[in-house]
C-alpha cells in the first residue's frame, strides 16, 4: 500500500515539474498613449517564460507571457533560451525565451542604470 501511495504522489507532482512561474504583463504605446497592465505572476506550462516586443510605425507593444508553440517564433521549446527577431507585415517582432523562475521580468531599464553607474565608478577611479 505504501508503494502505491508513493507512486500516486509522484505522478500527481509531474505537472508541477512541467511548469514554470513567469511574469505576465502588457505595455502598449499607441501614438503616445501608454497603457500598462502591471505585472503579475503566472504559471506557464512547460519550462520556458517569454517576452515579446512588437514595434510598428505608430505603436509599440511589450508583453511578458507564456510561450505559444503554434507559431515558430514563439515556440521556445524549439528555439531554446535566447532571442529571435523577425519582420512580419512591416512590424518588427522580437521574442526572447528564458527558462528560470520569473526570468521574463522587464529588466532593460535596470541594466542601463547599472551600466551607467558602473561606468561612472570606473571613470571616478581612473581620475584618482
GIKANOR-V309988 format. One record per pair of residues at least 12 apart in sequence whose C-alpha atoms are under 10 Angstrom apart, sorted by the first residue. I is the first residue (numbers start at 1). J is the second residue. D is the distance in Angstrom with one decimal. If there is no record, write none. Layout:
BEGIN
I_J_D / I_J_D
END
This chain:
BEGIN
15_45_8.3 / 15_46_8.9 / 16_43_9.5 / 16_45_8.8 / 16_46_9.4 / 17_45_9.3 / 17_46_8.3 / 17_47_8.5 / 18_44_8.7 / 18_45_6.1 / 18_46_4.8 / 18_47_6.2 / 18_48_9.6 / 19_43_6.4 / 19_44_5.4 / 19_45_4.3 / 19_46_4.8 / 19_47_5.7 / 19_48_8.1 / 19_49_9.7 / 19_101_9.7 / 20_42_8.4 / 20_43_5.6 / 20_44_5.2 / 20_45_6.5 / 20_46_6.6 / 20_47_5.6 / 20_48_6.6 / 20_49_7.2 / 20_66_9.1 / 20_99_7.8 / 20_100_7.4 / 20_101_6.1 / 20_102_8.0 / 20_103_9.7 / 21_41_6.6 / 21_42_5.7 / 21_43_4.5 / 21_44_6.1 / 21_45_8.9 / 21_47_9.0 / 21_48_8.8 / 21_49_7.8 / 21_66_9.4 / 21_99_9.6 / 21_100_8.2 / 21_101_5.3 / 21_102_5.7 / 21_103_8.7 / 21_104_9.7 / 22_39_10.0 / 22_40_8.4 / 22_41_5.7 / 22_42_5.3 / 22_43_6.1 / 22_44_6.6 / 22_47_10.0 / 22_48_8.2 / 22_49_5.6 / 22_50_8.1 / 22_51_10.0 / 22_64_7.9 / 22_65_7.1 / 22_66_7.4 / 22_98_9.6 / 22_99_9.3 / 22_100_8.4 / 22_101_6.1 / 22_102_4.3 / 22_103_6.6 / 22_104_6.4 / 22_105_8.1 / 23_38_9.9 / 23_39_6.3 / 23_40_5.6 / 23_41_4.6 / 23_42_5.8 / 23_43_8.4 / 23_44_9.3 / 23_49_7.8 / 23_50_8.7 / 23_51_9.1 / 23_63_9.2 / 23_64_5.8 / 23_65_6.4 / 23_66_8.5 / 23_101_9.0 / 23_102_5.8 / 23_103_7.7 / 23_104_6.1 / 23_105_6.3 / 23_106_9.0 / 24_37_9.0 / 24_38_8.3 / 24_39_5.8 / 24_40_5.3 / 24_41_5.9 / 24_42_6.0 / 24_43_9.1 / 24_44_9.7 / 24_49_9.3 / 24_50_9.2 / 24_51_9.0 / 24_63_7.2 / 24_64_4.8 / 24_65_4.9 / 24_66_7.9 / 24_102_9.5 / 24_104_8.5 / 24_105_8.8 / 25_37_5.9 / 25_38_5.8 / 25_39_4.7 / 25_40_6.6 / 25_41_8.8 / 25_42_9.6 / 25_51_9.1 / 25_62_8.0 / 25_63_5.4 / 25_64_4.9 / 25_65_6.9 / 25_104_9.7 / 25_105_9.0 / 25_106_9.2 / 26_38_7.1 / 26_39_7.8 / 26_51_9.7 / 26_52_9.6 / 26_53_9.7 / 26_61_7.2 / 26_62_5.8 / 26_63_4.4 / 26_64_6.5 / 26_65_8.6 / 27_39_9.7 / 27_53_9.3 / 27_60_8.1 / 27_61_5.7 / 27_62_5.1 / 27_63_6.3 / 27_64_9.1 / 28_53_9.8 / 28_54_9.5 / 28_59_7.4 / 28_60_5.9 / 28_61_4.5 / 28_62_6.5 / 28_63_8.5 / 29_55_9.6 / 29_58_8.3 / 29_59_5.4 / 29_60_5.1 / 29_61_6.4 / 29_62_8.9 / 30_56_9.5 / 30_57_9.6 / 30_58_6.0 / 30_59_4.4 / 30_60_6.6 / 30_61_8.5 / 31_57_9.2 / 31_58_5.5 / 31_59_6.2 / 31_60_8.9 / 32_58_8.5 / 32_59_8.2 / 32_60_9.6 / 33_59_9.2 / 34_59_9.6 / 34_60_9.3 / 34_61_9.7 / 35_61_9.5 / 36_61_9.9 / 36_62_9.5 / 36_63_9.8 / 37_63_9.7 / 39_63_9.8 / 39_64_8.5 / 39_105_8.6 / 39_106_9.4 / 40_64_9.5 / 41_64_10.0 / 41_65_9.6 / 41_102_7.7 / 42_64_9.8 / 42_65_8.0 / 42_66_8.3 / 42_102_9.0 / 43_65_9.4 / 43_66_8.0 / 43_101_9.7 / 43_102_9.7 / 44_65_7.9 / 44_66_5.3 / 44_67_7.8 / 45_66_7.6 / 45_67_8.6 / 46_66_8.9 / 46_67_8.7 / 46_76_9.4 / 46_77_8.1 / 46_99_9.4 / 47_66_9.6 / 47_67_9.4 / 47_76_8.7 / 47_77_7.9 / 47_80_10.0 / 47_97_9.9 / 47_98_8.5 / 47_99_5.8 / 47_100_7.9 / 47_101_9.2 / 48_65_9.7 / 48_66_7.2 / 48_67_6.8 / 48_75_9.5 / 48_76_6.5 / 48_77_7.4 / 48_80_8.4 / 48_81_8.2 / 48_96_9.9 / 48_97_6.3 / 48_98_5.5 / 48_99_4.5 / 48_100_7.3 / 48_101_8.8 / 48_102_9.7 / 48_103_8.9 / 48_104_9.3 / 49_64_7.8 / 49_65_6.5 / 49_66_5.3 / 49_67_6.3 / 49_76_8.1 / 49_81_9.4 / 49_96_8.4 / 49_97_5.8 / 49_98_5.4 / 49_99_6.1 / 49_100_7.7 / 49_101_8.2 / 49_102_7.6 / 49_103_6.8 / 49_104_6.0 / 49_105_9.6 / 50_63_8.3 / 50_64_5.9 / 50_65_5.5 / 50_66_5.6 / 50_67_5.6 / 50_68_9.0 / 50_74_7.9 / 50_75_9.5 / 50_76_7.7 / 50_81_9.4 / 50_82_9.7 / 50_83_9.4 / 50_95_6.9 / 50_96_5.6 / 50_97_4.6 / 50_98_6.4 / 50_99_8.8 / 50_102_9.9 / 50_103_8.4 / 50_104_5.9 / 50_105_9.3 / 51_63_5.5 / 51_64_4.4 / 51_65_6.2 / 51_66_8.2 / 51_67_8.4 / 51_74_9.2 / 51_83_9.1 / 51_94_8.1 / 51_95_5.7 / 51_96_5.2 / 51_97_6.7 / 51_98_8.7 / 51_103_9.5 / 51_104_6.0 / 51_105_8.3 / 51_106_8.5 / 52_64_6.6 / 52_65_8.0 / 52_66_9.9 / 52_67_9.4 / 52_73_9.7 / 52_74_8.3 / 52_83_9.3 / 52_84_9.5 / 52_85_9.8 / 52_93_7.1 / 52_94_5.7 / 52_95_4.4 / 52_96_6.4 / 52_97_8.9 / 52_104_9.8 / 53_85_9.6 / 53_91_9.9 / 53_92_8.0 / 53_93_5.7 / 53_94_5.2 / 53_95_6.5 / 53_96_8.8 / 54_85_9.9 / 54_86_9.7 / 54_87_9.3 / 54_88_9.5 / 54_91_6.4 / 54_92_5.6 / 54_93_4.5 / 54_94_6.6 / 54_95_8.8 / 55_87_9.4 / 55_90_8.9 / 55_91_5.6 / 55_92_5.1 / 55_93_6.6 / 55_94_8.8 / 56_87_9.8 / 56_88_9.9 / 56_89_9.4 / 56_90_6.8 / 56_91_4.7 / 56_92_6.5 / 56_93_9.0 / 57_90_8.3 / 57_91_7.8 / 57_92_9.5 / 59_91_9.4 / 60_91_9.5 / 60_92_9.5 / 60_93_10.0 / 61_93_9.5 / 62_93_9.9 / 62_94_9.4 / 62_95_9.8 / 62_106_9.1 / 63_95_9.6 / 63_104_9.4 / 63_105_9.9 / 63_106_9.2 / 64_95_9.9 / 64_96_9.6 / 64_103_9.8 / 64_104_6.3 / 64_105_7.4 / 64_106_8.1 / 65_97_10.0 / 65_104_8.0 / 66_97_9.3 / 66_104_9.6 / 67_95_9.3 / 67_96_9.5 / 67_97_7.8 / 67_98_9.9 / 72_84_9.8 / 73_85_7.9 / 73_86_7.9 / 73_93_8.9 / 73_94_8.5 / 73_95_6.8 / 73_96_9.3 / 74_94_9.4 / 74_95_6.5 / 74_96_8.3 / 74_97_8.2 / 75_95_9.4 / 75_97_8.7 / 76_95_9.0 / 76_96_8.3 / 76_97_5.8 / 76_98_8.1 / 76_99_9.2 / 77_97_9.0 / 77_99_10.0 / 79_95_9.9 / 79_96_9.3 / 79_97_7.9 / 80_96_9.1 / 80_97_6.6 / 80_98_7.6 / 80_99_8.5 / 81_96_7.3 / 81_97_5.0 / 81_98_5.0 / 81_99_6.8 / 81_100_10.0 / 82_95_8.3 / 82_96_5.4 / 82_97_5.4 / 82_98_6.7 / 82_99_9.7 / 83_95_5.4 / 83_96_4.0 / 83_97_6.3 / 83_98_9.0 / 84_96_6.4 / 84_97_8.6
END
